[in-house]
Amino acid sequence: MVQNVIDIGEREDRVINIVKAKHGFKTKSEAISLITKVYEDNFLEPQLRPEYLNKLEKIRKGKYVKFKDVKELRKQIEVG
């Protein structure tokens, strides 16, 4: 576990306290962990996340159908 001393504003402290209370956490550290996890899931580049690499590998192993052009694709969609 890494420990840090940080300076935050009053507003940011209130937000952390709200998250802490809303989720029933005992410490602000738990609230900050949740906030960073949500940020990671929503804003970081997907290629930085290991689950993205697993998903990409599954896609690569999948079966594909190649089409010469859009007309051929439309025929396949309309038939299937």
C-alpha positions as a LaTeX table, in Angstrom:
\begin{tabular}{lrrr}
\hline
Residue & $x$ (\AA) & $y$ (\AA) & $z$ (\AA) \\
\hline
Met1 & 0.00 & 0.00 & 0.00 \\
Val2 & 1.23 & 3.48 & $-0.88$ \\
Gln3 & 0.62 & 6.38 & 1.48 \\
Asn4 & 0.48 & 10.00 & 0.35 \\
Val5 & $-0.04$ & 13.35 & 1.98 \\
Ile6 & $-2.10$ & 15.56 & $-0.32$ \\
Asp7 & $-3.48$ & 19.09 & $-0.24$ \\
Ile8 & $-7.05$ & 19.35 & $-1.48$ \\
Gly9 & $-9.59$ & 22.11 & $-1.43$ \\
Glu10 & $-12.63$ & 22.30 & 0.79 \\
Arg11 & $-14.95$ & 21.42 & $-2.10$ \\
Glu12 & $-12.95$ & 18.31 & $-3.01$ \\
Asp13 & $-12.94$ & 17.26 & 0.64 \\
Arg14 & $-16.74$ & 17.57 & 0.71 \\
Val15 & $-17.03$ & 15.42 & $-2.40$ \\
Ile16 & $-14.86$ & 12.73 & $-0.82$ \\
Asn17 & $-16.98$ & 12.85 & 2.35 \\
Ile18 & $-20.17$ & 12.52 & 0.27 \\
Val19 & $-18.80$ & 9.47 & $-1.56$ \\
Lys20 & $-17.66$ & 8.02 & 1.77 \\
Ala21 & $-21.10$ & 8.47 & 3.35 \\
Lys22 & $-23.07$ & 7.36 & 0.29 \\
His23 & $-21.22$ & 4.06 & 0.02 \\
Gly24 & $-20.85$ & 3.47 & 3.76 \\
Phe25 & $-17.06$ & 3.53 & 3.74 \\
Lys26 & $-15.17$ & 3.78 & 7.03 \\
Thr27 & $-12.28$ & 5.86 & 5.67 \\
Lys28 & $-11.66$ & 8.52 & 3.08 \\
Ser29 & $-9.07$ & 6.20 & 1.53 \\
Glu30 & $-11.84$ & 3.82 & 0.51 \\
Ala31 & $-13.77$ & 6.70 & $-1.07$ \\
Ile32 & $-10.70$ & 7.87 & $-2.97$ \\
Ser33 & $-10.09$ & 4.30 & $-4.18$ \\
Leu34 & $-13.64$ & 4.18 & $-5.57$ \\
Ile35 & $-13.27$ & 7.58 & $-7.22$ \\
Thr36 & $-10.03$ & 6.54 & $-8.92$ \\
Lys37 & $-11.55$ & 3.24 & $-10.06$ \\
Val38 & $-14.52$ & 5.05 & $-11.63$ \\
Tyr39 & $-12.14$ & 7.48 & $-13.32$ \\
Glu40 & $-10.04$ & 4.62 & $-14.65$ \\
Asp41 & $-13.06$ & 2.78 & $-16.03$ \\
Asn42 & $-14.56$ & 5.82 & $-17.71$ \\
Phe43 & $-11.73$ & 8.04 & $-18.83$ \\
Leu44 & $-8.45$ & 6.18 & $-19.27$ \\
Glu45 & $-7.53$ & 4.83 & $-22.67$ \\
Pro46 & $-8.93$ & 1.31 & $-23.07$ \\
Gln47 & $-5.60$ & $-0.06$ & $-24.26$ \\
Leu48 & $-4.20$ & 0.69 & $-20.83$ \\
Arg49 & $-6.64$ & $-1.68$ & $-19.14$ \\
Pro50 & $-5.87$ & $-5.43$ & $-19.02$ \\
Glu51 & $-9.52$ & $-6.39$ & $-19.58$ \\
Tyr52 & $-9.40$ & $-4.51$ & $-22.89$ \\
Leu53 & $-6.51$ & $-6.67$ & $-24.05$ \\
Asn54 & $-8.45$ & $-9.82$ & $-23.13$ \\
Lys55 & $-11.50$ & $-8.58$ & $-25.03$ \\
Leu56 & $-9.36$ & $-7.68$ & $-28.04$ \\
Glu57 & $-7.79$ & $-11.15$ & $-28.07$ \\
Lys58 & $-11.26$ & $-12.79$ & $-28.08$ \\
Ile59 & $-12.26$ & $-10.60$ & $-31.02$ \\
Arg60 & $-9.11$ & $-11.53$ & $-32.93$ \\
Lys61 & $-9.78$ & $-15.25$ & $-32.44$ \\
Gly62 & $-13.35$ & $-14.90$ & $-33.72$ \\
Lys63 & $-14.59$ & $-15.92$ & $-37.15$ \\
Tyr64 & $-15.07$ & $-13.25$ & $-39.78$ \\
Val65 & $-16.79$ & $-12.97$ & $-43.13$ \\
Lys66 & $-15.17$ & $-10.74$ & $-45.72$ \\
Phe67 & $-17.22$ & $-8.68$ & $-48.15$ \\
Lys68 & $-16.12$ & $-7.14$ & $-51.42$ \\
Asp69 & $-18.27$ & $-4.06$ & $-50.97$ \\
Val70 & $-21.21$ & $-2.58$ & $-49.08$ \\
Lys71 & $-23.75$ & $-4.06$ & $-51.53$ \\
Glu72 & $-22.59$ & $-7.56$ & $-50.70$ \\
Leu73 & $-22.83$ & $-6.80$ & $-46.99$ \\
Arg74 & $-26.37$ & $-5.45$ & $-47.41$ \\
Lys75 & $-27.40$ & $-8.65$ & $-49.24$ \\
Gln76 & $-26.09$ & $-10.72$ & $-46.36$ \\
Ile77 & $-27.91$ & $-8.60$ & $-43.79$ \\
Glu78 & $-31.20$ & $-8.73$ & $-45.69$ \\
Val79 & $-30.98$ & $-12.51$ & $-46.19$ \\
Gly80 & $-29.73$ & $-13.38$ & $-42.71$ \\
\hline
\end{tabular}
